[in-house]
Amino acid sequence: NDDKQEWFNKIKELAGKLGYASEVKEFKANPDKYEAHVGDVSTVLRIALTGRSNTPDMYEIMQVLGKDSVEKRLKKALENLDK
């Protein structure tokens, strides 16, 4: 139910909790301080949802897929990590 900016702010927050820079500029200024940056978190989500690293806008893809499909795809990606 979030708009695009609210959704991305939540991704940034998640990135910060995981030790990633919430801004690419932060990471470039202090690369030793972070695991990586929010763009890397977005790439992992993109691959989990689409199987590709280069796609159209993730927010739009998730809107088209719908909540149920997104949840199913993320669960499947998590299951595959356990293998």
ZATIVO-973144 format. One record per residue (C-alpha): residue number from 1; residue in one letter; chain; x, y, z. Coordinates in Angstrom, 2 decimals. Layout:
BEGIN
<rec><seq>NUM</seq><type>a</type><mol>A</mol><X>X</X><Y>Y</Y><Z>Z</Z></rec>
...
//
This chain:
BEGIN
<rec><seq>1</seq><type>n</type><mol>A</mol><X>0.00</X><Y>0.00</Y><Z>0.00</Z></rec>
<rec><seq>2</seq><type>d</type><mol>A</mol><X>3.04</X><Y>2.29</Y><Z>0.09</Z></rec>
<rec><seq>3</seq><type>d</type><mol>A</mol><X>3.79</X><Y>4.73</Y><Z>-2.65</Z></rec>
<rec><seq>4</seq><type>k</type><mol>A</mol><X>7.11</X><Y>4.38</Y><Z>-4.46</Z></rec>
<rec><seq>5</seq><type>q</type><mol>A</mol><X>9.06</X><Y>6.71</Y><Z>-2.14</Z></rec>
<rec><seq>6</seq><type>e</type><mol>A</mol><X>7.69</X><Y>5.14</Y><Z>1.06</Z></rec>
<rec><seq>7</seq><type>w</type><mol>A</mol><X>8.56</X><Y>1.69</Y><Z>-0.29</Z></rec>
<rec><seq>8</seq><type>f</type><mol>A</mol><X>12.13</X><Y>2.71</Y><Z>-1.15</Z></rec>
<rec><seq>9</seq><type>n</type><mol>A</mol><X>12.56</X><Y>4.37</Y><Z>2.24</Z></rec>
<rec><seq>10</seq><type>k</type><mol>A</mol><X>11.70</X><Y>1.01</Y><Z>3.81</Z></rec>
<rec><seq>11</seq><type>i</type><mol>A</mol><X>14.31</X><Y>-0.69</Y><Z>1.62</Z></rec>
<rec><seq>12</seq><type>k</type><mol>A</mol><X>16.85</X><Y>1.90</Y><Z>2.80</Z></rec>
<rec><seq>13</seq><type>e</type><mol>A</mol><X>15.88</X><Y>1.24</Y><Z>6.41</Z></rec>
<rec><seq>14</seq><type>l</type><mol>A</mol><X>16.28</X><Y>-2.50</Y><Z>5.89</Z></rec>
<rec><seq>15</seq><type>a</type><mol>A</mol><X>19.66</X><Y>-1.93</Y><Z>4.28</Z></rec>
<rec><seq>16</seq><type>g</type><mol>A</mol><X>20.80</X><Y>0.06</Y><Z>7.30</Z></rec>
<rec><seq>17</seq><type>k</type><mol>A</mol><X>19.68</X><Y>-2.66</Y><Z>9.70</Z></rec>
<rec><seq>18</seq><type>l</type><mol>A</mol><X>21.70</X><Y>-5.20</Y><Z>7.70</Z></rec>
<rec><seq>19</seq><type>g</type><mol>A</mol><X>24.88</X><Y>-3.12</Y><Z>7.82</Z></rec>
<rec><seq>20</seq><type>y</type><mol>A</mol><X>24.55</X><Y>-1.67</Y><Z>4.34</Z></rec>
<rec><seq>21</seq><type>a</type><mol>A</mol><X>24.76</X><Y>2.04</Y><Z>3.52</Z></rec>
<rec><seq>22</seq><type>s</type><mol>A</mol><X>21.33</X><Y>3.50</Y><Z>2.92</Z></rec>
<rec><seq>23</seq><type>e</type><mol>A</mol><X>22.85</X><Y>5.86</Y><Z>0.34</Z></rec>
<rec><seq>24</seq><type>v</type><mol>A</mol><X>25.38</X><Y>5.00</Y><Z>-2.37</Z></rec>
<rec><seq>25</seq><type>k</type><mol>A</mol><X>27.28</X><Y>8.23</Y><Z>-1.56</Z></rec>
<rec><seq>26</seq><type>e</type><mol>A</mol><X>27.70</X><Y>7.06</Y><Z>2.04</Z></rec>
<rec><seq>27</seq><type>f</type><mol>A</mol><X>29.18</X><Y>3.80</Y><Z>0.85</Z></rec>
<rec><seq>28</seq><type>k</type><mol>A</mol><X>31.56</X><Y>5.45</Y><Z>-1.59</Z></rec>
<rec><seq>29</seq><type>a</type><mol>A</mol><X>32.76</X><Y>7.86</Y><Z>1.09</Z></rec>
<rec><seq>30</seq><type>n</type><mol>A</mol><X>33.26</X><Y>5.11</Y><Z>3.70</Z></rec>
<rec><seq>31</seq><type>p</type><mol>A</mol><X>33.40</X><Y>1.69</Y><Z>2.00</Z></rec>
<rec><seq>32</seq><type>d</type><mol>A</mol><X>35.11</X><Y>0.04</Y><Z>4.97</Z></rec>
<rec><seq>33</seq><type>k</type><mol>A</mol><X>32.22</X><Y>1.00</Y><Z>7.23</Z></rec>
<rec><seq>34</seq><type>y</type><mol>A</mol><X>29.56</X><Y>-0.96</Y><Z>5.30</Z></rec>
<rec><seq>35</seq><type>e</type><mol>A</mol><X>28.96</X><Y>-4.38</Y><Z>3.78</Z></rec>
<rec><seq>36</seq><type>a</type><mol>A</mol><X>27.71</X><Y>-2.71</Y><Z>0.57</Z></rec>
<rec><seq>37</seq><type>h</type><mol>A</mol><X>24.91</X><Y>-0.24</Y><Z>-0.27</Z></rec>
<rec><seq>38</seq><type>v</type><mol>A</mol><X>21.16</X><Y>-0.08</Y><Z>-0.75</Z></rec>
<rec><seq>39</seq><type>g</type><mol>A</mol><X>21.52</X><Y>-0.74</Y><Z>-4.48</Z></rec>
<rec><seq>40</seq><type>d</type><mol>A</mol><X>22.97</X><Y>-4.14</Y><Z>-3.65</Z></rec>
<rec><seq>41</seq><type>v</type><mol>A</mol><X>19.96</X><Y>-4.92</Y><Z>-1.43</Z></rec>
<rec><seq>42</seq><type>s</type><mol>A</mol><X>17.69</X><Y>-3.90</Y><Z>-4.28</Z></rec>
<rec><seq>43</seq><type>t</type><mol>A</mol><X>19.59</X><Y>-6.17</Y><Z>-6.67</Z></rec>
<rec><seq>44</seq><type>v</type><mol>A</mol><X>19.10</X><Y>-9.16</Y><Z>-4.38</Z></rec>
<rec><seq>45</seq><type>l</type><mol>A</mol><X>15.37</X><Y>-8.44</Y><Z>-4.21</Z></rec>
<rec><seq>46</seq><type>r</type><mol>A</mol><X>15.26</X><Y>-8.00</Y><Z>-7.99</Z></rec>
<rec><seq>47</seq><type>i</type><mol>A</mol><X>16.93</X><Y>-11.36</Y><Z>-8.59</Z></rec>
<rec><seq>48</seq><type>a</type><mol>A</mol><X>14.72</X><Y>-13.08</Y><Z>-6.00</Z></rec>
<rec><seq>49</seq><type>l</type><mol>A</mol><X>11.56</X><Y>-11.75</Y><Z>-7.66</Z></rec>
<rec><seq>50</seq><type>t</type><mol>A</mol><X>12.48</X><Y>-11.92</Y><Z>-11.34</Z></rec>
<rec><seq>51</seq><type>g</type><mol>A</mol><X>15.52</X><Y>-14.14</Y><Z>-11.70</Z></rec>
<rec><seq>52</seq><type>r</type><mol>A</mol><X>17.33</X><Y>-11.26</Y><Z>-13.41</Z></rec>
<rec><seq>53</seq><type>s</type><mol>A</mol><X>19.73</X><Y>-8.59</Y><Z>-12.25</Z></rec>
<rec><seq>54</seq><type>n</type><mol>A</mol><X>18.57</X><Y>-5.98</Y><Z>-14.75</Z></rec>
<rec><seq>55</seq><type>t</type><mol>A</mol><X>14.85</X><Y>-5.19</Y><Z>-14.89</Z></rec>
<rec><seq>56</seq><type>p</type><mol>A</mol><X>12.46</X><Y>-2.30</Y><Z>-15.11</Z></rec>
<rec><seq>57</seq><type>d</type><mol>A</mol><X>11.61</X><Y>-0.45</Y><Z>-11.90</Z></rec>
<rec><seq>58</seq><type>m</type><mol>A</mol><X>11.21</X><Y>-2.89</Y><Z>-8.98</Z></rec>
<rec><seq>59</seq><type>y</type><mol>A</mol><X>8.31</X><Y>-1.00</Y><Z>-7.43</Z></rec>
<rec><seq>60</seq><type>e</type><mol>A</mol><X>6.37</X><Y>-1.23</Y><Z>-10.67</Z></rec>
<rec><seq>61</seq><type>i</type><mol>A</mol><X>7.18</X><Y>-4.93</Y><Z>-11.07</Z></rec>
<rec><seq>62</seq><type>m</type><mol>A</mol><X>5.91</X><Y>-5.61</Y><Z>-7.57</Z></rec>
<rec><seq>63</seq><type>q</type><mol>A</mol><X>2.72</X><Y>-3.67</Y><Z>-8.28</Z></rec>
<rec><seq>64</seq><type>v</type><mol>A</mol><X>2.08</X><Y>-5.77</Y><Z>-11.39</Z></rec>
<rec><seq>65</seq><type>l</type><mol>A</mol><X>2.90</X><Y>-9.06</Y><Z>-9.67</Z></rec>
<rec><seq>66</seq><type>g</type><mol>A</mol><X>0.72</X><Y>-8.33</Y><Z>-6.66</Z></rec>
<rec><seq>67</seq><type>k</type><mol>A</mol><X>1.27</X><Y>-9.15</Y><Z>-3.01</Z></rec>
<rec><seq>68</seq><type>d</type><mol>A</mol><X>0.60</X><Y>-12.89</Y><Z>-3.24</Z></rec>
<rec><seq>69</seq><type>s</type><mol>A</mol><X>3.01</X><Y>-13.46</Y><Z>-6.13</Z></rec>
<rec><seq>70</seq><type>v</type><mol>A</mol><X>5.70</X><Y>-11.34</Y><Z>-4.50</Z></rec>
<rec><seq>71</seq><type>e</type><mol>A</mol><X>5.39</X><Y>-13.29</Y><Z>-1.24</Z></rec>
<rec><seq>72</seq><type>k</type><mol>A</mol><X>5.49</X><Y>-16.63</Y><Z>-3.06</Z></rec>
<rec><seq>73</seq><type>r</type><mol>A</mol><X>8.57</X><Y>-15.65</Y><Z>-5.06</Z></rec>
<rec><seq>74</seq><type>l</type><mol>A</mol><X>10.41</X><Y>-14.37</Y><Z>-2.00</Z></rec>
<rec><seq>75</seq><type>k</type><mol>A</mol><X>9.59</X><Y>-17.56</Y><Z>-0.06</Z></rec>
<rec><seq>76</seq><type>k</type><mol>A</mol><X>10.83</X><Y>-19.66</Y><Z>-2.97</Z></rec>
<rec><seq>77</seq><type>a</type><mol>A</mol><X>14.06</X><Y>-17.64</Y><Z>-3.12</Z></rec>
<rec><seq>78</seq><type>l</type><mol>A</mol><X>14.59</X><Y>-18.16</Y><Z>0.63</Z></rec>
<rec><seq>79</seq><type>e</type><mol>A</mol><X>13.99</X><Y>-21.90</Y><Z>0.24</Z></rec>
<rec><seq>80</seq><type>n</type><mol>A</mol><X>16.59</X><Y>-22.02</Y><Z>-2.52</Z></rec>
<rec><seq>81</seq><type>l</type><mol>A</mol><X>19.14</X><Y>-20.36</Y><Z>-0.22</Z></rec>
<rec><seq>82</seq><type>d</type><mol>A</mol><X>18.77</X><Y>-23.27</Y><Z>2.19</Z></rec>
<rec><seq>83</seq><type>k</type><mol>A</mol><X>19.78</X><Y>-25.78</Y><Z>-0.50</Z></rec>
//
